Amino acid sequence: MASRSQLLAMTLERLQKEKVDINRKTVKAVVEAYHTALRGALKKKDRAPIGDIGALVVVRKKAVKGGMREIFGEMRKVAPKPAKDVPKFRFARSFRDAVEAHKLG
């Protein structure tokens, strides 16, 4: 996953290739605003749509009990983990259909 600075550099590079007259300061402001909007939506546990590609959603992972488990053929002690909220990306149906159509055709 790209960091904000990498995303900023990639966005600026792509815009310059397309001959769009835009400076780094403007691109940074747009990327920062989008990042802030995504974080705000995820903090409220809302869906954060990303164009027609899909959306970021918050999913609750269940707690895991600690104890002894067999891992790769040997018994190991596993620490308990509390339940937590994690972000996940869900692709839109139209995007999945387009990828499937591309595989078949």
N, C-alpha and C positions, 0 to 999 in steps of 0.2 A: 504494500500500500504506500502511496506517495505521501510525503510530508507536505505541509502547506507551502514551504519554500519550493519544493520540487514541482508541486501543482502550479504554483505561480509562474515558475520558469517555463514549464511545458505550455501553459496557456499563452503566455507572452510570445513564445517561439512560434506557436501555431498561428496566432493572429498576425505576426509579422510576415509569415510565409504567404498568408492570404492577402497581403498588402493593405491591411487595416491600419490606419494611422491612429495608434494608441500608445500611451507611454506606460512604463512600469508602475507608476504611482496609481493610475486608474485601474489597472488590472489587479493590483494588490488590494485596492479598496473593494472591488467586486468580489474577489475570492474571500476576503475577510468577512464581508457582509453575508455571503452565502454560508460560510462556515458558522457564523454566529446564529443564523437562522436554523441550520441543521441541529446545532447543539441545543438551542432553545426548545425545538420540537421534541428532541429525544429526552430532555430533562422533564418535560411534561408528559412523557410516555405517549406522544402522538406519533402518527405516521409522518415521515418526512419525505415527500415525493421528490424524485430526481428525474425530471423530464418525463419522457415516455418509456424510459428504461425500467423503472421500478420505484421502490421506496425503501427507506430505512425504517425499521420498526424495532421496538423494544420488546424482548422476549424474556420471561422469567425462567431462569434455570433452577431446577429443584436442588435441594440440599443433598449432599452425598454423605452417608454414614462412614465413619472411620472403621478401621479394623484390619484383619488379615485377609489378603486376597491372593489368588494364584495368578502370577504375572510371569509369562514366558517360562512356565513349568516350575517356578519356585514360589514359595510363600513369601510375601512382602507385606510390611505394615503400610497401610494407606491412611493418611491424615484426613479427618473430616473436613468438609468444605461447606460453608453456609450457602443458603439460597441467594441468588443475586440476579440483577437485571443486566442483560447484555444486548448490544445492538446487533441486528441481523439485516442483511439485504435481501429483499424479496423482489425477484424479477417480475415485470408485468406480463400478463398473458400475451399481449400483442408481440412483445419482444421474444418470448419463448416460442411462439408460433413462427415468427420470422426466422429464427435460428433453425427450427425444425424443418421449415420449408427449404432453407438453404442446404441442409444436410441431404434431403431427399432429391433435390433438383440439381 
